[in-house]
Amino acid sequence: MKVAFFHGFESPAISDKTEYLDKAFGEVYAPEMNYYKPGLFNEVLQEVKKRKIDLLTGSSMGGWFAYCISTLTGIPAILFNPAVHSRPVDPSVQIGGARAKHTVVLGKNDDVIDPEKTIEWFKENGVGSFTYRMESNNHRTPVNVFRKYLSVYEQEQPVRHIKLYEEFINELKIPSGKWVEYDLAKIDDEGMQHIWDMYTTTYAKQGMDLSADDWRELRSKYKATALKDVDRDAEPDAFIIYKPTKWGNKIALLGTNNKREAKSDVVKKLIELVKTRGWFIEASLKMEEILSSSGAPVITDEKMIRDVVGDDKKPEFEEDGYYTRFLSKAGKRIRKRMYGKL
């Protein structure tokens, strides 16, 4: 993976962050950023395009540059305390209309770039999708926090098994009888609402808790979805939402519009995926029973489970791969088991 990193205003070009990036990624573009230099933005923009960068990241003023470039290129970005307001200098930049995915990491004790104002700025002016994460640091992002959010890309797995069919994205009209894959960021609002309706219907019927408050949060949290039309009306009847991690593709959500064939197909596809190297799922309730009875491989690596779940969910391990963890949205603990082939 090719990564571009832009340091902050009057920060050194070589730091513990660039040392980490050089060790973790195949190619790193981390130029010295003189924010007083005329034409700096266009210079780094052209270099990003020339190098075919896969991921943008930046801190403070560098986060502002990374965001602006993402709107011109569509490249996803991780932004640390981005100076979208209260900038000490205001170099010339350009903002486009490409809807990239952004992870915005904010220090709750930042007294230079107010994190609450940053969130409000993105809500009012942001182009693309945004996931916000709050850390305990001040304006300077410690390298351990920096690494926390970049490390998931160190061994990012390629998407496999499902053909990309982006020419149908605008109207979400899909070919019938086969699974096709979409980038959630490129599905229009009406299409996302259709997926959201299937999701809420499925989970409400099973008495399960939702992991998002609306389709916008769904799109910001996850990367892609596989869809299938079973009744030849060119509209999806089943979905499987997932996101890439350093351990493989994590299946996060799945559901249907309650049609019998769609329900059968989504279960068959799920079982096929978790028996394929590079895919896994954290399952509970009825889905866990189905996977257990299907002979799907159980993941018992506690280090991997803890890394995927996160220490903030306070996982407590039992026997045979079972564990309980905290559900932040629901405010309760639930028993789960992880299945997949790593």
C-alpha positions in Angstrom: 0.0 0.0 0.0 1.2 3.5 -0.9 0.7 6.1 1.8 1.1 9.9 1.8 1.7 11.7 5.2 1.6 15.4 5.6 3.1 16.8 8.9 1.7 19.8 10.8 2.6 23.4 10.7 6.3 23.9 11.8 6.6 20.2 12.7 9.7 18.2 11.5 9.5 16.3 8.2 11.2 13.3 9.9 9.6 12.0 13.1 8.5 8.9 15.0 5.5 8.9 12.8 7.4 8.8 9.5 9.8 6.2 11.0 6.7 4.0 11.8 5.3 4.5 8.3 8.6 3.6 6.6 8.7 0.3 8.5 5.0 -0.6 8.1 4.2 0.3 4.5 5.7 -0.5 1.1 5.9 3.1 -0.2 5.6 6.3 1.8 5.4 9.9 0.5 6.2 12.2 3.4 7.4 15.6 2.0 8.7 18.5 4.0 5.8 20.9 4.2 6.7 24.6 4.1 3.2 26.0 4.4 4.4 29.5 3.5 5.6 28.2 0.1 3.4 29.4 -2.8 2.0 26.5 -4.9 2.7 23.9 -2.2 -0.8 22.4 -2.4 -0.7 21.8 -6.2 2.9 20.5 -5.9 1.9 17.7 -3.4 -1.4 17.1 -5.2 0.4 16.3 -8.4 2.9 14.1 -6.6 0.0 12.1 -5.0 -1.5 11.5 -8.4 1.8 10.6 -9.9 2.6 8.1 -7.2 -0.9 6.6 -7.3 -1.3 6.9 -3.5 -3.8 4.5 -1.8 -4.2 6.3 1.6 -3.8 9.9 2.7 -3.1 10.9 6.3 -2.0 14.1 8.0 -1.8 15.9 11.3 -3.2 19.4 12.0 -2.4 21.5 8.9 -1.3 18.3 7.2 -4.7 16.9 8.0 -6.3 19.9 6.2 -4.2 19.2 3.1 -5.0 15.5 3.2 -8.7 16.3 3.4 -8.6 18.7 0.5 -6.7 16.3 -1.7 -9.1 13.5 -0.8 -12.0 15.6 -2.2 -10.1 16.0 -5.5 -9.0 12.4 -5.8 -11.4 10.2 -3.9 -8.5 8.7 -1.9 -9.6 7.7 1.7 -7.9 9.7 4.4 -7.1 9.5 8.1 -7.1 13.0 9.6 -5.5 13.7 13.0 -6.8 17.0 14.6 -7.1 18.5 11.1 -6.9 22.3 10.9 -10.2 22.8 9.1 -10.6 25.9 11.2 -8.3 28.1 13.4 -5.3 27.7 11.1 -2.2 29.8 11.9 -1.7 30.3 8.2 -4.1 29.9 5.3 -2.3 28.5 2.2 -4.1 28.3 -1.1 -5.9 25.0 -1.5 -8.6 23.4 -3.7 -11.7 21.5 -2.6 -13.5 19.1 -5.0 -16.5 16.9 -5.0 -15.1 13.4 -4.7 -16.8 11.6 -1.9 -13.9 9.9 -0.1 -14.1 8.0 3.2 -12.5 9.9 6.2 -11.6 8.8 9.7 -11.2 11.9 11.8 -9.2 11.3 15.0 -9.5 14.1 17.5 -7.8 14.9 20.8 -10.4 15.7 23.4 -7.8 17.9 25.2 -6.8 19.8 22.1 -6.6 23.5 22.9 -5.4 24.5 19.5 -8.0 23.0 17.1 -11.2 22.7 19.1 -12.5 19.1 18.4 -16.2 20.0 18.7 -15.8 22.8 16.2 -14.0 20.4 13.9 -17.0 18.0 14.0 -19.4 20.8 13.4 -17.3 22.1 10.5 -17.4 18.7 8.8 -21.1 18.3 9.3 -21.8 21.6 7.7 -19.1 21.7 5.0 -17.6 18.2 4.7 -17.5 16.4 1.3 -17.6 12.6 1.7 -18.3 10.3 4.6 -16.9 10.8 8.1 -16.2 8.6 11.1 -15.1 10.4 14.3 -12.8 9.0 17.0 -11.9 10.8 20.2 -8.6 10.1 22.0 -7.3 11.5 25.3 -4.4 13.5 23.8 -4.0 17.2 23.2 -3.1 18.8 19.8 0.0 16.6 19.4 -1.0 13.1 18.4 1.3 10.5 20.1 2.8 7.9 17.8 0.9 5.1 19.6 -2.5 6.8 18.7 -1.2 7.4 15.1 -0.2 3.8 14.8 -3.6 2.6 16.2 -5.4 4.0 13.2 -2.9 3.3 10.5 -2.1 -0.3 11.6 -5.3 -1.7 10.2 -4.0 -0.9 6.7 -0.6 -2.6 7.2 -1.8 -6.0 6.0 -5.0 -4.9 4.3 -6.5 -7.9 2.4 -7.8 -7.5 -1.1 -11.5 -7.9 -1.8 -12.1 -11.4 -3.2 -14.7 -13.7 -4.7 -17.3 -11.0 -5.5 -17.3 -9.2 -8.9 -17.3 -5.4 -8.9 -20.3 -4.0 -10.7 -20.0 -0.3 -10.3 -21.7 0.7 -13.5 -25.0 0.0 -11.8 -24.3 2.1 -8.7 -26.2 5.3 -9.4 -29.6 3.6 -9.6 -28.7 0.5 -7.6 -30.1 -1.7 -10.4 -28.2 -5.0 -10.2 -28.0 -8.1 -12.4 -30.2 -10.9 -11.2 -29.1 -14.3 -9.8 -25.6 -13.5 -8.6 -23.8 -11.7 -5.8 -22.3 -8.4 -6.8 -20.1 -6.0 -4.8 -20.5 -2.2 -4.2 -18.4 0.4 -2.4 -20.9 1.9 0.1 -19.4 5.4 -0.4 -20.5 5.3 -4.1 -24.1 4.1 -3.5 -26.6 7.0 -3.7 -28.9 8.0 -0.9 -31.9 6.1 -2.2 -29.9 2.9 -2.6 -28.6 3.3 0.9 -32.1 3.8 2.3 -33.1 0.5 0.6 -30.2 -1.3 2.3 -31.1 0.4 5.6 -34.7 -0.8 5.3 -33.6 -4.4 4.8 -31.1 -4.1 7.7 -33.6 -2.7 10.2 -36.3 -5.2 9.2 -34.0 -8.2 9.6 -32.6 -7.1 12.9 -35.9 -6.0 14.4 -37.4 -9.4 13.5 -34.6 -11.2 15.3 -34.7 -8.9 18.3 -31.1 -7.8 17.6 -29.5 -4.4 18.3 -28.5 -2.0 15.6 -24.9 -0.9 15.1 -25.8 2.4 13.5 -28.5 5.1 13.9 -29.2 5.6 10.2 -27.9 4.7 6.7 -25.4 7.6 6.8 -23.7 6.1 9.8 -23.8 2.7 8.1 -22.0 4.1 5.1 -19.4 5.9 7.3 -18.6 2.8 9.4 -18.3 0.1 6.7 -16.5 -0.2 3.4 -18.5 -2.4 1.0 -21.6 -4.6 0.6 -22.4 -7.6 -1.5 -25.9 -7.6 -2.9 -28.1 -10.2 -4.6 -31.4 -9.9 -6.5 -33.4 -13.2 -6.4 -36.7 -12.2 -8.1 -35.3 -10.6 -11.3 -36.6 -7.1 -10.6 -33.0 -5.7 -10.6 -33.4 -4.6 -7.0 -31.4 -6.2 -4.1 -33.2 -8.6 -1.9 -30.2 -9.6 0.3 -27.0 -7.9 1.5 -23.7 -8.7 3.3 -21.8 -5.7 4.6 -18.1 -6.0 5.4 -14.9 -4.1 5.9 -11.2 -4.9 5.4 -9.0 -5.3 8.5 -5.5 -6.5 8.9 -6.9 -9.9 9.7 -9.0 -10.2 6.6 -12.5 -9.0 5.5 -14.8 -8.8 8.6 -18.4 -9.5 7.8 -20.3 -7.0 9.9 -24.0 -7.1 8.9 -26.3 -9.1 6.8 -30.0 -9.2 6.0 -32.8 -9.5 3.5 -36.2 -8.1 2.6 -37.7 -11.3 4.2 -38.1 -13.2 0.9 -37.6 -17.0 1.5 -35.1 -17.4 -1.3 -33.1 -14.3 -0.2 -32.9 -15.6 3.4 -31.6 -19.0 2.1 -29.1 -17.4 -0.2 -27.6 -15.0 2.4 -27.0 -17.9 4.8 -25.4 -20.0 2.1 -23.1 -17.1 1.0 -22.2 -16.4 4.6 -21.2 -20.0 5.3 -19.2 -20.1 2.0 -17.3 -16.9 2.9 -16.4 -17.9 6.5 -15.0 -21.2 5.1 -12.8 -19.2 2.7 -9.4 -17.9 3.8 -9.5 -14.1 4.5 -13.1 -13.8 5.8 -14.5 -13.9 9.3 -17.5 -12.8 11.3 -18.4 -12.1 15.0 -21.6 -14.0 15.5 -24.3 -14.3 18.2 -27.8 -15.5 18.8 -29.4 -17.3 15.8 -26.6 -16.7 13.4 -24.1 -18.2 15.8 -26.3 -21.3 16.0 -26.4 -21.6 12.2 -22.6 -21.3 11.9 -22.0 -23.7 14.7 -24.2 -26.4 13.1 -22.7 -25.8 9.7 -19.2 -26.8 10.8 -17.7 -23.3 10.1 -14.2 -23.0 11.6 -14.1 -21.3 15.0 -11.5 -18.6 15.8 -10.0 -19.1 19.3 -7.0 -16.7 19.1 -7.7 -14.4 22.0 -5.2 -11.8 20.9 -6.8 -11.6 17.5 -10.3 -11.4 19.0 -9.3 -8.7 21.4 -7.6 -6.7 18.6 -10.8 -6.9 16.4 -13.3 -6.2 19.2 -11.2 -3.6 21.0 -10.3 -3.4 24.7 -13.0 -0.7 25.2 -15.6 -3.5 24.7 -14.1 -5.4 27.6 -14.1 -8.9 26.2 -14.3 -11.7 28.7 -13.3 -15.2 27.4 -15.1 -18.4 28.1 -14.4 -21.9 26.8 -14.6 -23.2 23.1 -14.1 -19.7 21.6 -17.1 -18.1 23.3 -16.7 -14.7 24.9 -18.9 -11.8 26.2 -18.4 -8.2 25.3 -20.0 -4.8 25.8 -22.3 -3.4 23.1 -21.9 0.4 23.2 -25.0 1.2 21.3 -27.2 -1.1 23.4 -25.4 -0.5 26.7 -25.3 -4.2 27.6 -23.1 -7.3 27.3 -23.7 -10.1 24.8 -22.2 -13.6 24.2 -20.4 -14.1 20.9 -18.2 -16.4 19.0 -15.9 -15.6 16.0 -15.9 -17.8 12.9 -13.7 -17.7 9.9 -10.5 -19.0 8.1 -7.5 -16.7 8.6 
